[in-house]
Structure formats: structure tokens, C-alpha cells
Amino acid sequence: MLTIALVALAAALGWLAWRSRARATAIENRLEDAARELERLQNAFARFAPLDVIEGIIERRGVSTRSEIKEVTVLFADLKGFTALAEQLDPGRLVALLNGYFQVMGRVVAEHRGHLGKFLGDGFLALFGALEPNPWQTNDALHAALAMRDALTDYNRRTQADGLPSLAMCFGIHRGPVVAGVLGNSALMEYGVIGRTVNLAARVERLTRVHDVDILVTEAVRDTCDARFRLRAMPAVELKGVPGAPPTFAVEGFDGG
């Protein structure tokens, strides 16, 4: 009888052990599925906001409306004459040309510790120093603009081989305080910046047409960038909504490694 009891006990213990392993395996599978789903959501939402912002929202289990005043370098980029160009191209080829352009420029911005804050038709807003403190943000923005100048040359060479027209870019760069945070409503939200710094950068970008240059920066950028950047002072021009005629400088290159 004792032997039978021991056998029964062993069988019961074996069944419990098997059941525990099965439960552990099921839990592990669910955790792996959850991890994959979280990664998928992070990758999807990162298309609409920087990954650091998305991770912060996940950690807080919700969207924070807290805003911060930050010192940021703002870069506006736009394509010259794109409206007229768009009227000449088939919509499919036009979208492919523009998407390829955004892909190339977004990669250059990321390589210089910036992030794309917003697409604006055929232009975009890039931010340096917005997500984390960056004492080199002005240099990063200027190097990014010069690198995008070179990247566009390579991109035009490839697209011309497919019979597509060349693109021409203009940049306006300004550094100063902004209000940064998650903006929007319950249906659509994005990480963005607002303030006079953003407005001045946008106006400086439009001023490139007046001076016939492709990279134009403000005095705040000139005063905080590496002295090895070659800058050329431009004639003073009054800008709408900006007191006086703020000094601006064309960026011609960088004398250094």
C-alpha cells in the first residue's frame, strides 16, 4: 500500500510540476508577445513624435501636458520653386521624389543629434537641443545644414538618372528660448515648440530668396557657433513682426575637419 501511495504522490507531484511549467511557458509567451507589441507601437508612434517623447508617455501611462522653456536651435528647410515643379510632375513621381528627399534629409538631421519636428508641405522643421541639453547644438545645426547641402547634390544625381528634375534647398537657422511640449487635442497630439525663436527662424529661411543664398543664420547663431564656420554678413532687411532689421549671415562652409 505504501508503494502505491508513493507512486500516486509522485504522479501527483509530476502533474503539478508539468502544470507549473506549462503555466510558466504560457506567461513567458504572453510577456514576449507584449514586448513585441510594445516595440511595434513604439516604432509606429515614433513616426509621429520623437522616440524619447514616446517612451516618456509610456512610462507615465498617459500624455503629460507639462511644458518647458528650453534653449533650442531651430532649423527651417524649404525647397525653392517646388510649387511650379509640382505642377509639371505626375502625382506618383512627385510623391516619390519628395518622400525620398525627406528620407535623406531626416537621416542627416539624426546623424547630427537633431530630430525632425514637423513636415511643412515640401519643407520641414528640425530641432537641435530640444529633447536633451546639447551645448554643441548650434554647431550641430550648421554642420547638418552643410551636410544636407552635400546630400542633396547626391540625391539630385540619382533622381536625374531617373529623369526627375533637380531640387534646391534653403535653410534658416536661429537659436533662442522656446516653449516645448506635447501639443494638440484628444484626437491628435505631437511634440512641438512655439515662440519667437521659431517665428524668426521661419522668416530668416524666407529671406534666403532675397539674398540669393541657401543657408542663412542669425546673430544668435553667429555668436555661439564654432569660429571655423565661414560666415558672410548680409545687408540688413526688415522682417515682418520682428523689431528692427536683425543681422543675418550666409554660411559658406567650414574650415576644419
N, C-alpha and C positions, 0 to 999 in steps of 0.2 A: 504493500500500500504506500509505503514511504517513497519507493521508487516512482510509482505512478504520480504521486503528489509532486515530486521534484521535477518530473518530466513536464507535468502540467504547468508548474511555476515557470520553468524555463521557457516553455512555449509562450506563456503569457508575457514574460519579460521580453522575449524576442519580438512578439507582436507589437508591444509598446515601443520598443526601440525602433522598429520599422516605421511605426506611425509617426514617431518624433522626427525621424529622418525625412519622411515624406512631407511633414509639415514644414520643416526647416528648408527643404528644397523648394517648396511652394512659395515660402516667404522670400527666399533668395531670388526666385524668378520674378516675383512681384516687384521687389526692390530694383532689380535690373531693368524691368520694364518701365518703372517710374523714372529711373535715372535717364534712360533713353528718351522718354517723353519730355523730361525737363530740358535735356540738351537740345531736343528738336525745337521746343518752344523758345529757348534762349536764342538759337540760331535764327529762328523766324522773326522774333521781335527785334533782334539786333539789326535787321534791315530797316527798322523804323526809328531806333534810338541806339545810342552807344551801348556796348555790352556792359560797361561799368554801371550805367544807369539801370539797365535791366536787372543786373544782379542785386543792386541795392533795393529795387522794388520787390524782388522775390524775398530777400531777407526780411523786409518789413512787412511782408504779407499784404501789401497794398501799395497804393500810389501816394507818395508824400507830396503835399503842396508847398513844402518849405522851399523858400528861395534864398539865394545867396548873392552877395555882391563880390565879384571876382575881378582880378586884373587879367584881361584876356587880349590876345592879338587876333583880330578879325580879318579874314581874307575873303573878299568878294571876287569871283571869277565869272567872266561872261564871254560869249562868242561874238565877235564883230560880224555884222552883216548876216546873221543867221536867219533872220526873218525872210529876207529876199531869197536866201539859199533854200529855205524850206519850201518855198513856192515852186521850186524847179524840180524837186525830187519826188519820186514815188513814196507814199507814206511808209511802206515797209522798209525801204532802203534808208529813209530819213531816220526812222526809229533805231535801226541797226547801227547807223553811223553815230547817233547821239549816245546810245547805250554803251557802245564800245569806248567812246570818248570819256564818259563818266567812269567806266571801269578802270581805265588807265589813270585818270586823274585821282580817283579815290585811293588807288594803290600808292601813288606818290605821296599824297597827304598823310596816309597812315605811316609810311616809311619815315616821315619827318615828325612823328609824335603829335599829329593833329587828327582831327576827325571831321567828317562832313556833317555839318549841322542841318543843312536844308538844300533841296534842289529847287531852283527857281527858273522853271522853263528850260532854257538852254544854258543857264548858269547855275552856280552853287555858292553856298556859304561854307567856309571852312574855319574851324576854331582851333586855336593853339593856347594851351594853358587853362582850358575850361573845365576839364574833368579832374585834373590834379595839378598842384602847383608846378610850374615849369619856369625856372629862372632863365632858360635859353629860348623862351617861346618866340621872341622877335626874330632871332637868328633862324629858328626852325621854319618860321613862316616865309622868310625871304629865301632860304635855301629851297623850300618847297616850290615857291613860285619859279625860281630859276630851273629847277628840275622839271617842272611841268612844261616850261618853255621848250626844253630839250625833248621831253616825252612827246609833245605834240608834233614836233618835227618827225619823229619816228612813226607816230601814228598816221600822219598825213602821207608818209611814204608808202605805208601798207595799204591805206584806203585808195590812194591814187592808182595802185596796181589793179584795183577792182573797178576803176572808172568813176570813183567818187571824188567830189571836189575837196580842196584843202580847207581846213578850219584855221581861224586866227583868234587867239585869246587875249583878253585884257584882265589885269588884276588891280584891285585897290586894297591897300593894307593899312590898318590903323590899330593902335594899341591904347587901351584905356579900361576904365571900370564898366562892367555890365551887370545887369541882374540876370542870373542864371537859374534855371529850374525847369520842372516839368510843367508845360503849359497845355491848355486845351480844355475839353469838357469830358463828360462821361462816355461819349462815343469815340472821341479821337484825341489822343494826347501825344506830345512829343517833347523831347528835351530841347530847350532853346534859350537864346539870350536876347535881351532887349536893352535899349538905351541909346544915348547919343553916340557912343562909340560905334555901334552897329550902323547907325544912320550915316555917320561921317565916312566910314569905310565904303559904303554903297555909293555915296556921292563922289568920292575920290576915284572909284572904278569908272564911273561915267566920264570923269574928267580926262581919262586917258585919250579919248577921242579928240578932245580939244588940243592936247599937247602932242598928239600923234606918237605916243609911246605905249608899251604894252604892260609895264609894271610901274605903278605909281604909289608912293608911300607918303605918310605924314611926318611932321616934325617929331612926334612922339616915337615913331619907329626909328627915324634917323638918330635920335638921341639915345636909344637903347640897343642898337644893333652893333655888331662887330665892325670895327673901323675898316676892315678889309673889303667890305662891300663898296663897290664903286657907285656913288650916287651923284646925280646931277640936278642942281636946283632948277625948278621950273618957274616961269613967270606967275606972279600972284593972280588968282582968279577968284572972284566971289562965288560962293556956293549957297544955294537956296537953303535957308534955315540955319546957316552957320554964321556966327558973328565974324565980321571982318573977312579977310581973304587968307585962309590958312596956308602956310608954306607947304609945298609938296616937292617931292624929289623922285626923279626917274631912276630906276635900278638898272644899271648897265652890266653888272657882273660881280664876280667875287675874286679877289686876288689872294688865293690861298688854297691849301689842299683840302 
